[in-house]
Amino acid sequence: MNCPKCKKANAPGRALCASCGTPLTGYLGKSRPASVAPVLLKPPGPGSSSSVLDPAEVGKKLRRDYSFGHKEQIDRALEAVLNVLEKARTVRSSNSELLREAAKAIYHEFHIREVAIGLLDLDDGLYKYVAMYGMRPEVWGAHSNLTYTYDDFYDPARWKGTVISNYSKLLLAEDMPYTNGEEKTYDKQLMRKSRRRTETDSIEGDYMDIHIYGPDHALLGWIEVSGTWDAKIPDARTVRWLEVVASVIGLAVTSDSKAIKPGADKNSKARKS
């Protein structure tokens, strides 16, 4: 088509004259009707509040979010593990301080709502809660008075739940995973009112146990967590990291060989809390 201004010939389909830039408002070519002519984006003029986004930024943002979003969770998990390792290396006076630091790290780095850690008492052979983070004082008081035997941890009739792995077990409020003496460790009225809307929701009364093992799979203690800050069940990645933390605690605790309980069943998968 010839340009209406400079009369120069242009190839079919062009929107602007190749010589002078005049809009070619007539014939646009047989393969491209005028109704679908390309829209030309002009840069904003002085004082304009609009702008044209560089398409490359779309991909850059997604790649940035993907990379740093993924690393953020891993970095938090590694921070928790490193905190426990550091305490295990520097705190040798008692296991209590080590477990308190571990509970604090789990709370902050994994955004767990309530954390409690129990350990075998070498004096009487009973398992007891030793450390916590996130619980109200009266709730922790109810926990700290409880004791369990080794057999209690492998009694699925008393503490029903879903075995997730050789380390972990999920216990849901609907199964009433509590026994005599544990009534004050949760809000029974709130649990009755709570409703689970999705498979990832955590409600009052839910909790998860992660075993702390020593050599030959001897049971040394457990980590108990109850939901996350946003009222969700810990996801699979978090559960795996909590199992890593439990393993680190197990290594630290077994530095005292007397803490190993003989006769632990390395094939057992069910337990209490």
Secondary structure, 3 states (H helix, E strand, C coil): CECCCCCCECCCCCCECCCCCCECCCCCCCCCCHHHCCCCCCCCCCCCCCCCCCCHHHHHHHHHHHHHHHHHHHHHHHHHHHHHHHHHHHCCCCHHHHHHHHHHHHHHHHCECCEEEEEECCCCCCEEEEEEECCCHHHHHHHHCCEECCHHHHCCCCCCCEECCCCEEEECHHHCCCCCCCHHHCCHHHHHHCCCCCCCECCCCCEEEEEEECHHHCEEEEEEECCECCCECCCHHHHHHHHHHHHHHHHHHCCCHHHCCCCCCCCCCCCCC
